[in-house]
Amino acid sequence: MSTPSPVRIVTATSLFDGHDASINIMRRILQAHGAEVIHLGHDRSAASIAQAAVDEDAHAVAITSYQGGHMEFFRYLRRLLDDVGATDVKIFGGGGGTILPSEGDDLASEGVARIYSPDDGRTLGLEGMIDDLIDNARSDRPVFDGLADLVRSGDRRALARAITLAESGAPEADEILAPLRAEAAERIVPVVGFTGTGGAGKSSIVDELVLRFRRDFPSDRIAVVSVDPSRRRSGGALLGDRIRMNAIDGDGCFMRSLATRQANLSVSPYVADAVTLAMAAGYQLVLLETSGIGQSDTQIVDASDVSVYVMTPEYGAATQLEKIDMLDFADVIAINKADRLGADDALRDVRKQYKRNRKVFDLPDDRVPVYATVASRFNDAGTQRLYESVMGVVAERFPDVLGSVPHHGGRPTTDPLI
């Protein structure tokens, strides 16, 4: 039994390699050819690539390596994938003239699907190489025996494959997943949704909240479900939120990226299944991030228990705030990139609009859940206040699920995860 699905490929450059021009070209062509690309960026460790391939249920990883350590890197990546049972994940690579043809042959004999050489570029061209990669990467995703039991046990590969099964719409999906859906319905797991305009910094905010949650609740596990839009012309997608995630490594966190697979949506039709399966796998908190939205989009409200709207100071005139529907519904609002010009005015105006929308004109400014954040800044005090506010709403609505959040006075303590 297997589930057909679009080709999903993790792309990155190897550790200690900052040469990302080649992989950026390749992942753009992959998207144009209909692949869903989970892009990790440059200087990525074998362990982080392997974890991404497992969590994302990728068909393959595609890596460029120009740093001279390619033999050790590709061998180690193959071993990491094999050690967790991901023997079906294929490895493709390239490195121009730094990887000799004989070295490519050696790696091929050790489980690497193909190392593309400069000669391949001359004979096949860029488009031809990508066609070859996709054709060789494409395979059905077999459904594991005892999938439901494996998901219950917390097996990450099983959880990833179960989400793929749900996305596939295969006839057997409902029968296999029905028990897990029923069990998840009996569990109380808060879902915190993040939405906002494209480029507002939603992923950076989510990463900072994951960092703080893992610090404050080290024995609990957190799942992140992130949605990006599919391209209407090609059907491909850039699933790029993972590139911003620095705090998701290790067993305490699972992250899955979903493409909408339809036009004009901010949430995948399979988000509910992904969230439900994470609950069934025993995660205590689920964070859900939508793709970028417009002024009228409020889909996240129906998909989450607590909603966070992320925006920037550059929204135009103050009258534009009257058009943003999420200001009516968001439990917490973040004005991110607040180091930019006009952030203080934006904070004042958004607070005013919040009071107008909710008819709470006498509410003091310091009690309005609107926070100025700079998520890219180390130990940002505004981000800490945002986290405490979000977790405060979670604790209020789910008092028996998580303990109280330690108060750090608006500033987090240092942590080895940072």
C-alpha atoms as one frame of an Amber mdcrd trajectory, in Angstrom:
protein
   0.000   0.000   0.000   1.457   3.406  -0.932   0.467   7.033  -1.226   1.236
   9.163  -4.298   2.380  12.691  -3.558   4.245  15.584  -5.200   8.010  15.262
  -5.099   9.333  16.853  -1.896  13.011  17.771  -1.836  15.128  19.267   0.945
  17.770  21.654  -0.424  20.802  23.070   1.380  24.527  23.660   1.196  26.804
  21.560   3.349  28.298  22.549   6.681  30.949  25.300   6.556  29.864  26.164
   3.011  28.575  29.660   2.355  28.392  29.261  -1.422  24.624  29.216  -1.904
  24.324  30.681  -5.418  24.186  27.236  -7.053  21.623  25.701  -4.704  19.420
  28.792  -5.025  19.378  28.374  -8.809  18.628  24.673  -8.498  15.784  25.052
  -6.004  14.147  27.726  -8.179  14.188  25.365 -11.156  12.882  22.551  -8.945
   9.925  24.741  -7.949   9.281  25.639 -11.575   9.160  21.913 -12.377   6.489
  21.254  -9.763   8.552  20.129  -6.771   7.813  21.150  -3.201  11.160  22.456
  -1.980  12.026  22.625   1.707  14.948  25.031   1.600  17.362  25.138   4.532
  19.870  27.651   3.183  23.628  27.469   3.542  26.016  26.046   6.149  23.720
  23.267   7.325  24.862  20.267   9.334  24.215  16.701   8.244  22.100  16.196
  11.377  19.803  19.149  10.610  19.399  18.017   6.991  18.603  14.459   8.076
  16.030  15.642  10.635  14.401  17.878   8.032  14.241  15.010   5.529  12.543
  12.771   8.105  10.070  15.331   9.493   9.166  16.593   6.029   8.870  13.049
   4.624  11.069  14.152   1.733  11.716  11.990  -1.298  15.249  13.334  -1.555
  17.812  15.845  -0.384  19.797  17.963  -2.845  23.029  19.458  -1.528  25.829
  21.533  -2.978  29.256  21.224  -1.381  32.230  23.358  -2.315  34.157  23.175
   0.977  36.342  20.147   0.256  34.846  17.824   2.860  32.239  16.322   0.573
  33.253  12.677   0.938  32.865  12.694   4.710  29.745  14.865   4.599  27.757
  12.787   2.113  28.788   9.512   3.765  27.771  10.788   7.187  24.423  12.075
   5.906  23.699   8.702   4.313  24.535   6.964   7.589  22.313   9.301   9.630
  19.354   8.668   7.341  19.918   4.916   7.331  20.222   4.838  11.127  16.667
   6.181  11.537  15.266   3.914   8.844  15.028   6.568   6.126  16.756   4.372
   3.567  14.274   5.490   0.908  15.438   9.124   1.054  17.738   9.684  -1.914
  20.768  11.964  -1.801  21.780  14.131  -4.751  24.722  16.485  -4.780  27.029
  18.682  -6.750  30.134  20.712  -6.211  31.526  21.683  -9.564  35.196  20.894
  -9.951  35.729  20.332  -6.223  34.213  16.839  -6.509  36.213  14.579  -8.830
  34.359  12.138 -11.110  36.043   9.233  -9.309  34.797  10.585  -5.972  31.276
  10.811  -7.378  31.528   7.168  -8.424  32.732   6.184  -4.946  29.811   7.993
  -3.312  27.370   6.370  -5.740  28.635   2.967  -4.614  27.999   3.991  -0.995
  24.342   4.939  -1.319  24.397   8.457  -2.801  21.969   8.544  -5.735  24.018
  10.872  -7.931  26.689  13.540  -7.811  26.273  15.898 -10.753  29.508  16.958
 -12.431  30.412  19.882 -14.707  30.183  17.445 -17.634  26.560  16.746 -16.687
  25.913  20.459 -16.822  27.367  20.667 -20.309  25.492  17.650 -21.682  22.170
  17.945 -19.856  21.951  21.646 -19.051  20.388  22.963 -15.856  16.846  22.029
 -16.847  17.973  18.557 -17.894  19.737  17.947 -14.585  16.635  18.955 -12.656
  14.443  16.717 -14.818  16.830  13.835 -14.132  16.822  14.558 -10.389  13.027
  14.686 -10.165  12.588  11.536 -12.253  15.022   9.624 -10.045  13.665  11.068
  -6.792  10.009  10.384  -7.562   8.601   7.404  -5.704   5.459   6.418  -3.860
   5.461   6.750  -0.096   4.753   3.277   1.319   2.424   3.145   4.306   4.228
   1.530   7.225   2.809  -1.611   8.792   1.259  -0.692  12.124   1.366   3.012
  11.230  -1.145   4.075  13.895   0.762   2.310  16.679   4.021   3.879  15.518
   2.441   7.351  15.580   1.147   6.731  19.098   4.642   5.715  20.203   6.049
   9.060  19.046   7.934   7.751  16.001   8.699  10.878  13.937   8.974   9.042
  10.613   5.577   7.492  11.210   4.041  10.868  12.080   5.555  12.399   8.948
   4.286   9.540   6.788   0.821   9.741   8.357   0.616  13.425   7.405   1.668
  12.524   3.858  -1.052   9.870   3.805  -3.638  12.437   4.883  -2.437  14.871
   2.199  -2.617  12.207  -0.494  -6.359  11.746  -0.210  -5.819   8.038  -0.854
  -8.926   5.853  -0.376  -7.304   3.974   2.500  -6.342   7.155   4.387  -9.589
   7.550   6.320  -9.614   3.925   7.437  -6.006   4.030   8.659  -6.170   7.451
  10.304  -9.674   7.278  11.816  -8.520   5.742  15.143  -5.844   8.420  15.541
  -8.343  11.190  14.837 -10.709   9.760  17.434  -7.968   9.513  20.051  -6.765
  13.050  19.345 -10.306  14.339  19.866 -10.114  13.049  23.440  -6.871  14.909
  24.170  -6.672  18.559  25.170  -3.833  20.136  23.208  -3.723  23.912  22.655
  -3.176  25.105  19.087  -1.626  28.560  18.724  -2.008  30.053  15.247   0.229
  32.694  13.685  -0.804  34.689  10.664   0.114  37.964   9.019   1.403  39.585
   5.887   4.166  37.948   3.893   7.610  38.940   5.141   6.372  40.206   8.512
   8.597  37.734  10.341   6.080  35.074  11.360   8.640  32.271  11.178  11.165
  34.219  13.226   8.502  34.901  15.856   7.523  31.224  15.926  11.162  30.187
  16.319  11.618  32.553  19.252   8.504  31.174  20.938   9.688  27.595  20.380
  12.996  28.530  22.017  11.274  29.959  25.077   8.764  27.124  25.349  11.529
  24.522  25.324  13.360  26.484  27.989  10.339  26.811  30.271   8.822  23.357
  29.630  11.813  21.076  28.983   9.854  17.870  29.545   7.072  18.779  27.090
   7.133  18.377  23.323   6.058  20.967  20.775   4.999  20.551  17.140   5.125
  23.221  14.432   2.953  23.058  11.308   3.886  25.676   8.741   2.032  26.513
   5.517   3.368  28.168   2.368   1.558  28.815  -0.931   1.790  26.580  -3.970
   2.596  28.275  -7.247  -0.467  28.340  -9.432   1.452  28.000 -12.707   3.760
  25.076 -11.869   2.234  23.495  -8.772   5.606  23.731  -7.056   6.199  25.468
  -3.750   8.979  27.044  -1.742   8.510  25.789   1.809  10.977  28.228   3.281
   9.891  28.670   6.898  12.320  26.057   8.172  15.278  28.240   7.181  14.364
  30.616  10.041  14.077  27.878  12.658  17.086  27.619  14.963  15.426  26.058
  18.017  13.717  22.992  16.528  16.583  20.482  16.603  16.298  17.401  18.771
  13.565  15.091  19.978  11.509  17.747  21.769  10.264  19.419  18.598   8.691
  18.231  15.338   8.160  20.524  12.346   6.235  19.843   9.162   5.870  22.229
   6.215   2.749  22.028   4.065   1.999  23.521   0.665  -1.517  24.821   0.101
  -1.731  22.831  -3.186  -4.476  25.248  -4.187  -4.476  28.880  -5.242  -5.666
  31.763  -3.057  -5.439  29.939   0.269  -3.429  30.786   3.380  -4.047  27.413
   5.054  -3.633  23.956   3.549  -6.810  21.846   3.440  -4.829  19.235   5.377
  -3.800  21.443   8.276  -6.472  19.950  10.520  -5.136  16.451   9.888  -1.531
  17.502  10.506  -2.502  19.141  13.799  -4.667  16.186  14.829  -1.902  13.678
  14.109   0.590  15.721  16.138  -1.872  15.567  19.025  -2.214  11.800  18.617
   1.584  11.514  18.696   1.645  13.053  22.162   2.771  16.641  21.559   1.635
  19.023  24.296   1.458  22.201  22.190   1.000  22.812  18.464   2.027  26.020
  16.697   0.389  26.652  13.323   1.765  29.236  10.897  -0.124  30.305   7.779
   1.283  31.672   4.570   1.159  35.439   4.079  -2.350  36.887   4.079  -4.252
  39.958   2.939  -6.430  42.352   4.903  -9.592  40.236   4.880  -8.162  36.780
   5.687  -9.093  35.264   9.058  -8.782  31.526   8.320  -6.405  31.013  11.234
  -9.158  31.833  13.746 -11.086  28.696  12.798  -7.959  26.518  12.795  -6.528
  27.487  16.199  -7.462  28.037  19.836  -5.288  31.130  20.290  -4.459  33.413
  17.367  -1.523  35.778  16.910  -1.404  38.422  14.171   2.081  39.473  13.052
   2.511  42.729  11.153   5.170  45.390  10.582   5.128  49.183  11.019   4.838
  49.600   7.229   1.095  49.158   6.772   0.431  52.569   5.234  -1.878  55.218
   6.655  -3.670  54.647   9.960  -6.952  54.215   8.056  -5.562  50.962   6.632
  -5.851  49.455  10.103  -9.631  49.689   9.851  -9.498  47.203   6.955  -7.477
  44.485   8.705  -9.987  41.887   9.837  -7.513  40.077  12.109  -7.395  43.107
  14.410 -10.966  42.129  15.331 -10.087  38.525  16.120  -6.438  38.147  17.133
  -5.832  37.382  20.789  -2.339  38.875  20.603  -0.773  41.216  18.045   2.925
  41.601  17.257   4.342  44.618  15.463   7.556  42.964  14.353  10.649  44.668
  12.921   9.978  47.419  15.444  13.499  48.772  15.013  12.303  50.411  11.804
  11.319  54.043  11.433   7.771  54.737  12.570   7.465  51.760  14.926   6.466
  53.889  17.922   3.685  55.532  15.931   2.556  52.127  14.681   2.393  50.756
  18.221   0.261  53.705  19.335  -2.086  53.492  16.339  -2.563  49.718  16.476
  -3.361  49.930  20.184  -5.954  52.602  19.427  -7.481  50.496  16.676  -7.585
  47.463  18.974  -9.527  49.484  21.555 -11.950  50.793  18.929 -12.597  47.351
  17.488 -13.191  45.774  20.893 -14.924  48.841  22.394 -12.548  48.865  25.379
 -11.655  52.541  25.264 -10.681  52.720  28.937  -8.213  49.823  28.766  -4.723
  51.057  29.754  -2.115  50.797  27.005   0.028  48.419  29.033  -2.878  45.941
  29.130  -3.535  46.010  25.395  -2.053  42.791  23.928  -0.109  44.587  21.205
   3.667  44.246  21.400   6.575  45.801  19.549   9.054  43.039  18.717  12.358
  42.597  16.929  12.437  38.824  16.557  15.809  38.900  14.813  17.423  40.552
  17.842  19.094  38.349  20.443  17.216  38.318  23.764  14.612  40.792  22.532
  12.513  42.051  25.444   9.439  42.701  23.300   9.488  39.147  21.991   9.681
  37.870  25.559   6.630  39.954  26.517   4.806  38.608  23.463   5.642  35.033
  24.500   4.431  35.589  28.057   1.198  37.114  26.763   0.537  34.234  24.358
   1.248  31.616  26.999  -0.915  33.558  29.439  -3.877  33.225  27.079  -3.097
  29.516  26.647  -2.980  29.033  30.427  -6.254  30.918  30.864  -8.092  28.781
  28.313  -6.359  25.496  29.138  -5.563  25.760  32.860  -4.848  22.059  33.367
  -2.653  21.441  30.323   0.570  23.369  30.904   2.115  24.834  34.021   2.576
  28.552  34.563   5.176  30.384  32.512   8.134  31.668  34.547   8.268  35.452
  34.416  11.625  36.814  33.304  10.811  40.477  33.626  10.396  40.932  29.896
  13.830  39.547  29.117  14.720  35.868  28.675  17.628  34.224  30.380  20.407
  32.818  28.244  19.936  29.221  27.171  22.120  26.655  25.383  19.456  26.371
  22.684  20.128  29.956  21.598
